[in-house]
Amino acid sequence: SDDQALQEILVNNPMDGEIQVSFQRSPSYFYGAKLEGKFNQVIIAKDKQSNNIIGLGTRSIKPVYVNGKVTEIGYLSNLRISKTYRGKTILARGYQYLRKLHQDKKTPVYLTTIVEDNIKALRLLTSSRTTLPTYHDTGQYCTMAVNLFRRKKELISNSKIVRGSEKLLKEIISCMHRNGVRKQFYPFYTQEDFIFNDAILRDFDIHDFYVALKDDRVTGVLARWDQSGFKQNIVTGYRGKMKTIRPFYNLGACISGFSQSPEIGSQLKSFYVSFIAVDSDNPEIFRALLRAIYNDSIGTDYSYFLVGLHSTDPLLKVVEEYHHIKYTSRLYVVCWEDDEGFYKNLDDRIPYLEIGTL
């Protein structure tokens, strides 16, 4: 019954930054929330007099690889407070309520991301106030918006690139598992998740996998995931450096044939490059997969695709070979004092967050 009000909060409270984006969810807020985990709780704050929802946040829990073992981890997302209520006690009280929910012991810690140029949020949430958990900075998470403007030369590769199928699904999942175990926080999915995908993998089709084969063995996968049917990213404004350079960027894009920066109020016509798993992080395999999905998307309605990788991931260098706009966030492991030991025991595996579930 709160669905429409939750959608309106997202519309009216875009994420701050040099590129201001409203992450909207139509026709239902909960379609997007269910991607974030197999267990979800949406926390809301209401004005006692008007009964209007004036703030929200989501707590989700899902299985991921931690230090090589499948572990239930939390994810905190979609923190929004209406402008007229900011600077009051709502945030502190919201975290007090979150701590009560945390007593169910479903997870020791949470992951979250904060856009790097959202200075207010960074300062507030990492301030170590008594009501807040500790936000441990775990490095930079890079969202790369790759411009789709003309076909590129086919790559000569030792790998054969094919589309996903029911026949290949078992090997695809095996590839995700053996490479996921090498990464920190890589999501754990089963064959059943991809077969019965009406909730946690909404609108994903296994035929949208791109699969690298060598000697008939799957050596790498990634996928195209179009979520525009229930998640819309709307550009609401530009400020700072981006506002200054935007006219020059658009002029250069016009001359070069690139897509110009989106108009204010327009929806980003894009898809996510998801479920990236490449044996030994082999750049040639990833390069061949990325080239295939890029060329297949030329001439479609898409202007961009979005790839999300940690700044220390060696595969990021391959994405940087394409014309792109980089959108950076900080990745945090969030925990209360009782679970500091869990954070301290994390090893040095490269973090991976599935961009399609953020």
N, C-alpha and C positions, 0 to 999 in steps of 0.2 A: 504493500500500500504506500510505501515511501518512495517508490521507484521514480516517479516523475520529479519529485523534489530533489532527489539525489542527482538526477541528470541536470537539473537547473543549476545546482551548486557548481558543477563542473563547467557549465557554459559561462557562468558569471564570474568565475575565479580562475582565469588562465594561469599557467605556470610562468613565473617571471623569468627574465633573462633578456639577452640581446635580441633573440627571436622569441617573441611571446606566443605561446601555443596553448590553445584550449583543447584538452584531451576529452572529447565528448563521447557519450555512449548511448546511441539510439539504435534500436528501440527499447533497450533495457540496460540499466546500470549493471545488473547482475550477470548478464552474459559475459561482460569483460572480467568481472570479479572472479568468476569460476575458472578462468584460465590460470589464475595466480596460484591456485593450490586446490587440493582435493578437500580441504577443510577451510571454510571462509566465515569470517565474522565482520560485519560492517557496523562500525561504531558511529552513532550520530549524536549531535548536540542540538537541543531544541530551545527556543525562546519560550519561557514559561507563560508569558502573556499571550503571544500570538500563536504559539504552538508550531511555528515555522522551523524547519531544519536550517540551522545556521553554521553547521560544521560537520565534517565527516572524516573518517579514516578507515582503512581496511586492514585486517589481520588475516593472513592466509598461511597455510602450512602445507608443505609438499615434500616428497622424498627427493633428495639430491645426493650426490656423492660428496662426502666429507672425509678427507684423508684416505680416500680409496674405498670407503664403506658407505652403503646406502643409509642415510640418516634423515630423520624428519627435521626440516628447518623452516623457520617462520619467515614471512615477507611482509613488510609494512609499506603501504602504498596509499596514494590518493588522499593525502592529508590536505584538507581544505578548510579554511575558516572564512566566512563572509567578511568583507572589508570592515564594515562598521562594528564588528565584534572583536577585531584583532587588538592585541595589547591588553586584554583582560585576562581572566583566570581560566578561560575555556581550555587552552592548550594544557595547562598543568593538570586540570581536573580530568581531561581526556586521557592523559598518561597515567594518572592514578587509577582510572577505570581499566585501562589496558593492563596495568600490573595485576589487577584482580583477575582478569581473564587469563593472564599468564600463569596463574596458580594451578591451572589444569595440567601443567607439566607436559603438554603436547610437544614442546620444543624448548631447547635451552637458550637459543639465540635467534635473532632475526637479521635478515638482510634488508637494505634499503638503499636507494640512490637519491642524490640531491644534485640538481643542475649546478655546475660550478659557478656560473655568474649570478645565481640566485643568492646573493650575499646575505640577505636578511635571514633566509631559512637556514643557511649554513651556520651563521653566528648563533642563532637561537637554539637550534637542535643540538649543536655540539658544545653548548655552554656549560655543561656539567651541573646544571641546576639540580637541586635536591630531588625534585619530582620527576626528573627525566632519567632514563637509562643512559649508559655510556655509549657514545657513538665512536667506534674504532675505525679510523680511516684505513681502507684496504686498497687504496689506489684509484686510478682514473679509469672510468668506463667510457668508451668512445662509441657514439652512435654516428655512423657514416651514412649520409644521404648521397647515394651514387646517382649521378645524372644519366638518364637514358636519352641519347640523342642520335646516335647512328651505329650501325653494326660495326663490330671490330673484326679484325682478321682472325680466322680460325687458327687455333693453336695446334701445333704438332706435339702430341703427347703419347706417353706409353699407356695411358688409360683410355678406355672406351667409356663414353658418357651416355647413359641411358636413363629413361624415366622410371620412376618407382612403379611397382606392381605388387599384387598379392603374392606372387611367386617369390619375389625378392624381399618381402617384408621381414622375414626371420633374420636374414643376413644384414639387412639395414639396421635392425634393432641391435644385433650383435656388434656391429661397427660402432654404434652410438655408445654401447656399454663399455667396450674395451678402450675407447678413447675418452669417454666420460670419466672413467676411473682415474685417468691421469690429470684431470682438471679438478679444481675446487669449486663445488656448488653446481656441477653439471646436473641437469634434471634427469631423474630416473623414470623412464617410460617403459611400458610393456607393450607387447603386440596387441593386447586387448584394448589398451588406451587408444591405439590408432584405428582399430576396427570399430569400437563403440565410442565415437568421438563427438557425441552431441553436446558435451558440456566442456570438459577441460581442453579439448582440441577442436572447438567449434569452427566450422567452415573449412577445416583442413581435409584434403583428399590425398591419399597415399600416392596417387599418380603425380602429385606435385613435388615429390622427391626427385632430386637429381643424384644419380648414383655413378660413382667411378668404379669401373671393373678392370681388373688386371688378371689375366688367366682365369676369368670367370669368378674371381673372388672380389667381394666388395671391399674397396680400400678407402673409400671416402663418401660422405653424403652431405647434402644440404637440401633445403626445400624452400619453395615459394609459398608464403602464407598470406593470403589476402583477407584482412579482417575488417574491411570497410563496411561490411554488412552490419556490424554492431559496434565498431570503434572508429571514430572520426577525429583526425587531427586537423584543427582549424587554426590558421595563422591569424592572430588578432592584433599584432603590432610589431614594430621594430624599434629598437632604441640603441643608444650608445654607438659603438663602432659600426655595428651592422647597419644602423640607420644612415650613417654617413657614407659608407661605401656602396650601399645598395644600388644607387643610380649608375655608378661606374661598373658594378658587377653585371647589371642588366644590359648595359651597353655592350660590354665584352661578350656576354652570352648571346646577344642578338647577332653580333658579327660572326661568332664562332659556331652558332647553331645549337648551343646548349639551351636547356630550359632556364628561363629567367626565374629569379626568386619569386615565390608565390605572392599574389596580391593579398592585401589584408582582407580577411573574411573568406578566403578561399580554402578549400580542403586539399590537403596534400594527397595527390593521386599516387599512391605508393603501395608496396607490399613489403613484408619482412622476409629477410633471408634467415631461415631458422634451422635448428637442429644440426649445427655445423659439427661434423666429426670427421677428422682426417687422420689416417694412420701416420704416426710419428710427426704430426704437424707438417707433412710434406708440402712445401709451397707449390710444387708443380701440379700435384693432384688438386689442391684447392684452386689454383689458378685456372685449371681446365674446367672445374665445376662452375666457378664464378663466371667464366667466359660464356659457358653454355646457357646459364640462366640469364645473363645479360643479353646475349644475342636473341634468345627466344622472346625477350620482352620488348624488343624494338618493334615499333609499329602498333603497339597496344595502347590502351588508355593511360598506362602508367607513365609518370614523368620521372620517378625515382624508385629505387629500392633502398631499404634500410638494413644495415648490417651493424650488429652490436658486438664489440670485442673489448676485452681488457687491454689497457695500453701496453702490457708486457707480453701479450699473445703474439707469437711470431707471425701468425696469419694476417695480422693487421696490415703488415707491409704490402701484402698482395692487394688488399682493398685500396690502399693509398695510391696504387698505380692508376686508378680510375679518377676522373674528374668528380669531385665530391665536396660536400659541406660537412665539416666535423662539428658534432654537438657533444660536448663533454660534461660528464657528471662525476661525482665522487661516490665510490662504493663504500658502504659502511656495514660493519658487523655490529649489531646493537644488542646489548645485554645489560642485565642488572648485576649487582655485585656478586650474587650467589653463583652466577654462571661465568664469571671471569675466567675460570680455569679452562672452560671449553674453548674460549677464544685464544687463550695463550697456547693451547695445544695444537692449533691449526698449523699444518706444515706449509712449505713454500710452493705448493702446486699453483699453477696459473689459474686465477678465477675465471669462471665462465658463467654468464647469466644469459638465459634464453630471452632474447629481445622480444619475441612474440608473446611473452607472458608478463611483461613489465607494465 
